[in-house]
Amino acid sequence: MSGKHRAGFAALVGRPNVGKSTLLNRLLGQKLAIVSPKPQTTRSRILGIVTRPDAQVALLDTPGLHTAKGGLNARMVQSALHTLHDADVALFLIEAGPPAIDGATRKALDQVKASKKPALLVINKIDELPRRALLPLIDRWKDLHQWTEVYPLSALKGENVAGFLDAVIAHLPEAPPMFPPEQWTDMQERDLCGELIREQILRQTEQEVPYSTAVLIEEFDESERETGPRGLVRVTATVLVERDSQKAIVIGKGGSRLKEIGTRARHEMERLLGAKVFLQLHVRVEPGWTQSEKGLRRAGYSD
């Protein structure tokens, strides 16, 4: 191998819903982080690993930086800040939009500045902006911080993504690979399956329901997975909600919504696992779980 090998951690940070998870999936070339039009979809740090002959980039997708009012929200912001602190380089994502910068985005930027990490400014969703509007936006941002680079792209369309990893790798330390070449995440398959169910809840329900929901994988039985090409994985999951009214919404009329959530999640799981999946879903009310230490621990958001 010619030249020096680089390896390190790059944290995707920014306000909720700027496209961090979409970019992670695009760079990996496969789906790892769940994506929905709703903000604050990502709840904990997610690791995706890209391995090339010259480098290994460990991409850390984080919950959006937002003003948190305790409980689960505070835990999410804490997770994002810890990830930023541990990374070699920060990738600060903003949406291509009006040049004006709101207070919440400024606060997120201050947190990136405080980390004292090399930072790339990533302007995402350029497919939604007329080209003539891009230069004023870059001008507005370029002097707000000593960016190592300003990089416009569209994670959704793949526009201008090709050279992005090169820009990231340039700021990683010279080091050997940290993970085996075939590894692409540190998440267990059972946890990925739980996230796929949560994604469908986000997509199929409205208002506060998705934010009061957690998914616990109670059973992940692979005993029949290797038996021939039609291997089977049995998954049993419990959907936690905070109120009876939310339970009724998740289940739907005559169980129709829960069935739809289960069917769509099962298709995604089968693609992930490369096997048939038998999925059983149950819904349970756990009052106020997002605000209590015990509830957060039960839902897997606490050490």
Secondary structure, DSSP 8 states (H G I E B T S, - for coil): --S--EEEEEEEEESTTSSHHHHHHHHHTS--S---SSS----S-EEEEEE-SSEEEEEEE--------SHHHHHHHHHHHHHHHH-SEEEEEEES--S---HHHHHHHHHHHHHT--EEEEEE-GGGS-HHHHHHHHHHHHTSS--SEEEE-BTTTTBT-TTHHHHHHTTS-B---SS-TT--BSS-HHHHHHHHHHHHHHHH--TTGGGG-EEEEEEEEEEETTSSTT-EEEEEEEEEESSHHHHHHHH-GGGHHHHHHHHHHHHHHHHHHTSEEEEEEEEEE-TTTTTSHHHHHHTT---
